[in-house]
């Protein structure tokens, strides 16, 4: 087995880390405090090729492997979870469904703008009554002549209500299957469509400079050709999208854990108590040793899952494992990092406080930790 990164992957890590430290780090605290989505940073991330990394060059993408994409998310998350969320959702949830299931016309219409960072796209699955139970969706779409009419709402949708948002992919109930279960279909809905409203959600604990929205559909009429794929394929499309999305959330957990570990290590080496750096005390040294070990384990698991995907191998089980492990790992690491900082770890002037808040979303988004364990248990035959 070859564990070495390619020259291209190594370069991506180096350049994205440099960008994160020079462009994102200086403004991350201010953006978090103001709950402000940054159009400027989003465009800059587009300019250096962080959108559409796995998309074909003919649609404006970078045509890279999935490991390269995950490394980029990891390096942004090492500095700021909010900007990493913009990249992860923009690629896995926004661009992904259009790239994998869209028609040639749909791809050429939307992907170039999304891959350049000129615009972002939302992924409308979650509803007030449908979270872990995606089958609880109440949003409906009815065919009326040559138009579909959508009614309902969505909640907690990333990249859907900022100035740069071009539109959303929406899952809706379009009828019933022969077995009586709902039939789901995905639709493309552009901003500016009559009856469609996106409202930013504020007062979040975490990802405060990531854009999160509630979506409302009131007799929204869209052309018949705005269906994504075929009628009835929606649930399958959403599951496939979430499989890939789990890898990007895993990368956010891994990157966040790396960043928190580095903060804890640096502080432990400079903070003195009882006449020596606290890193010399076994209680602190063992915390940091555990963090270093678990981060190494997480990186190997996540990269293996990405390698499987890039090589057209089954990766769904490993994706669920990586998402679960990396998400919960960040929780353990950042908890140690805050403890090492003592009282300073509770102050907003220290980045570790923001990392502590940002981690909690990883246990919930893209399928809760409980759902990941359910998915894994099914793969092992329970």
Secondary structure as UniProt FT lines:
FT   HELIX           7..19
FT   HELIX           20..24
FT   HELIX           25..34
FT   HELIX           39..47
FT   TURN            48..49
FT   TURN            53..54
FT   HELIX           57..59
FT   HELIX           66..77
FT   TURN            78..79
FT   HELIX           81..88
FT   HELIX           89..95
FT   HELIX           96..101
FT   HELIX           104..116
FT   STRAND          120..124
FT   TURN            128..129
FT   HELIX           134..136
FT   STRAND          140..144
FT   TURN            145..146
FT   STRAND          147..158
FT   TURN            163..164
FT   STRAND          165..176
FT   TURN            178..179
FT   STRAND          182..190
FT   TURN            191..192
FT   TURN            194..195
FT   STRAND          196..200
FT   TURN            208..209
FT   STRAND          212..223
FT   HELIX           224..226
FT   STRAND          227..228
FT   TURN            231..232
FT   HELIX           234..270
FT   STRAND          272..273
FT   TURN            274..275
FT   STRAND          276..277
FT   HELIX           278..280
FT   HELIX           282..310
FT   TURN            311..312
FT   HELIX           316..341
FT   HELIX           342..346
FT   TURN            348..349
FT   HELIX           351..362
FT   TURN            363..366
FT   HELIX           369..379
FT   TURN            380..381
//
